[in-house]
Amino acid sequence: MRKIIPIAVDPESLSSEEKCGYCTNTTCCTYITQELDTPRSMEDFDTLLWQISHENVQAYKDEGDWYLLVNNRCRHILGDGRCGIYDVRPQICREHSNEDCEFNTPASDDDFDLYFPDYESLDAYCRKRFKSWDRRWDRFAKAAG
């Protein structure tokens, strides 16, 4: 097995073309984000709770917009971190800019307005936001009936 030895390099000194060659974590290829309609109602937040109940799924709000964050590595990443389908990669990969990527500054919880790493954190937020959170099922039943 090939061992990758990290090289200390200042990310700011590299051109965008050079960055990917030094990145050994391939962080940009280990997750996807999907913008959501802004959750407003208890029903919206209940659905969001269901979504983040799944493994490797979180939610966050950033600059007023809501997103699902799915931590799931791209299946085309090779052992050395390079893309195995680089020449025929999807358009979204081609358009991805590494001007301000995780190689420069790794992402952290502080990067978001709100961050929900798990069910419990979102449930606690909902309990503060909606005083009748535990009675939401009664409301759902009335709306359906």
Helices and strands as residue ranges (DSSP letters): G 11-13, H 16-22, G 27-29, E 31-36, H 42-52, E 57-62, E 65-71, G 86-88, H 91-95, G 109-111, E 114-116, H 119-129, G 133-135, H 136-144
